[in-house]
């Protein structure tokens, strides 16, 4: 039974505690930066160092790849030492697709909660003696993106003006001071691919170029066997997880109509439990829930006939591998990740998003759900997505 909160916001006492924590962390950063002296670079000694801060997950990094490619051409390794500061969840993937001198993984959750960990990251970045730092993501957070840019100590610190959804007014007043240049963002709704391209255009205006699409190198291993439909049933948050029973219903209906093999997968940290195997599913279903490493996921996606997934990195990886996909989407962030803009999907298999037919009044909440939910329960806007519509989209792609 769902219970609607009266305000849709955390309690006043909790918000006060969060503000106190944020002030404490920013103050601690200031003390650490004052005490840590970066090494003095001698004239003409070595190449200037550039930090690119992209501390979101794998899906965001996939969508950022065209912009990163342009940034790496702007700061070639022949003339600069380039460091990518990325999410620890995306570090392994980043090493396989981004050519930089160093990758610094950052756990954004721990950065917001663990003061000792936070100060260690701040000191590490400050000691690196960066000359330039760039933060291209439209999603900015004072305690993460803004603080990482500040910690670099670079003389030139460039970032996006950022999404209003995630930057309270008082935090913006402080965070904006930590940049030497803020790249403007046009009003209105843009997909992340378009928003990233807009950042690059304003950063260094160039003659119009053909839109860059995303293409990933093939994974090291491939899955052998008959063509299969892959169901990726985990995501970065339980709020985005369509119920496993719904995925199973769709899978059984696909088997009845196509006799396709079915593979279910989820990572060990996705919080999805391995289900009891129904005898009627044993012949067609292959469960890899809780056992899927990143390398396994890339290989499974690249070899699939179709991917059916939550709103997660899997749908963006599938597009990059040119594999058709159906994505179950909720209303947390509307229009910025789905649907893909047609002008930027040349040669790609753009995901087919399936959400609620009738939007809820609370759509675009930034995944700060207004309902009191049991731990691990999906948001109502995800759970209510109709199974029949997901099945119809999957069958249409299979045909």
ABEGO torsion letter per residue (X at the ends): XBBBBAAGBBBAAAAAAAAAAAAAAAAAAAAAAAABBBBBBBBGBEBBBBBBBBABBAAAAAAAAAAAAAAAAABBAAABBBBBBBBAAAAAAAAAABBBABBBBBBAAAAAABAAAAAAAAAAAAAAGBABBBBABABBBAABAAAAAAAAGBABBBBBAEBAAABBAAAAAAAAAABABBBBBBBEBBBAAAAAAAAAAAABBBBBBBBBBBBBBBBABBBBEBBBBBBBABBABAAABBBAAAAAAAAAAAAAAAGBBBBBBBBAAAGBBBBBBBAAAAAABBBABGABBAAAAAAAAAABABBBBBBBAAAAAAAAAGBBBBBBBBAABBGAAOBBBAAAABGBBBBBBBBBABBBAABGAGGBBABBBBBGBBBAAAAABBAAAAAAAAAAAAX
